[in-house]
């Protein structure tokens, strides 16, 4: 089983909650709906889950994670992966968001792509429409517990 850890960052604007989502880079995820994700990544052997979540958040969007995080749950997002999710309130701007890069095989060659090619704050209804199928349960739980 693959374990990833991530952060569902949220903010409150005029009494309404918004969550931060990231769109994966590269040629596989051109669609806008059902492809977005919380910033997350693979947990290294023996790494603490919260440390992993903070590291991945910083690497993927170049922003400091929320100071205070609460463990929100473990979510099985497909047959092979569990995502351990932390939540925290913050209110950073999108200015200065930049992603690290990675290499993938594409059309018989290795190419370098940004891990994340877009990001944004979304109201909960829009977030539910954009987030990938495996992670919709995270947004639904957030809506149930914090709406």
N, C-alpha and C positions, 0 to 999 in steps of 0.2 A: 504494500500500500504506500502510495506517495503522500507525504504530508507537506502541505503548504501553509503558510501563515500570512495573514494580512490584516489590514485596518480598514474598517468602515468609518471614515471621518464624516462628521455631520456638523452643520451649523444651523442657527435659528435666525431667520431674516423676517422681520415684521411678524413674529409669532409663528412662522411656517418653517418646518424642517426641510433642509436640503442635504443630500449626501453627495460625496465626491466619488466620481467614477473615472476610470481610465480605459482608453481604447487601445488594444494591442496593436503593435506595429507589424509591418511586413505584409507580404502578398496574400496571406491566408484569410485575413479579416477585413475585407473591404466594406462589408455591410455596416450600417450604422446601428441597426436594431438587433438585439439578442447577441451582441458580441462584446459589450463593455464588461468591465470587471472592477472589483475593488483592487487597489494595489496590493499585490501578494507575490509570494515566491517560495521556492523550495526550502525546506528546513534542513540545515546541515546536521550531520550526525552529532548528537549530544547538545545541540544548540537549544537554548531556552526559547519557547514559542514567542514570547513577547519581544525578545531581542531580535529574533528573525523577522517578525512583523515590522518592527521599527526600521531595521536595516533595509528591507525590501521597499518600504515606503520612501525612504530617503533616496535609494538608488533609482527607483522608477520615476520619480517626479521631481527630485531635487528640492524637496520641502521637508522641514522638520516635522516629525509626527506630533500629534497632540500630546501635551505633557502628561495628562492623566488618561490612562487606558483601562477599560474594563473588559474582561473576557466575556465574549458574547455567545460562544458556543463552537462546537465542531460540526461541520456540515459536509456530508458526503456528496460531492458534486458530480461524480461519475463512478464507474465501477472501480477505478484505480486510484482516485484521489479524494483526500479529506482536506478541507480548509479549516484551520483554526482561526477564528475571527475575533478581533478586539475592536471595540468601538471607543471613540473619543470625540469630544467637541472641540472645534477649532474654527478659525475664520480667515484662512490665508487667501490671498489673491492668486490668480492664475499667472500673473507676471513672474517670470523666472522659472516656470516649470520647464524642465528638460529631463529627458530620459537617458539612462545608460543604453548601451548597444549590446547586441549579441550576434552570433553568427548562426546561420541556418543553411541547410541545403535547399536550393531552389533551381529547378531546371538543370540538374547535373553539375551545379557549381555551388560553391560557398559564397554567400552574400552577407554583408553586415547590415543589420536593421536596428532601428530604435526599438527597445522593448515596448515602449508606449509611444503612440504617435498623436494622441489627442487626449484631453482631459477636461473635466468640467464639473460644476455643481448643478444638481438636478433636483427638482421637487420629487416627492416619492412616487407619484404616478409615472412620471417620465423615466425615473430610474428603473422602475419595474419593467417598462417597455424596452429599455436599452440593455440592461444587464443580461449576461448569457444565461441560458436555461438552467444550468446547474447551480447558479448563484441566486436565482430568483427567490429561493427559500430564505435567503439572508435578508433581502429587502422586505419580504412578507412578514418575517418575524419582527423586524424593526418597526414596520407599520403597525403591527398588532400591539407591540409593547410601548411604543412611544408616540402614537398619533392621538 
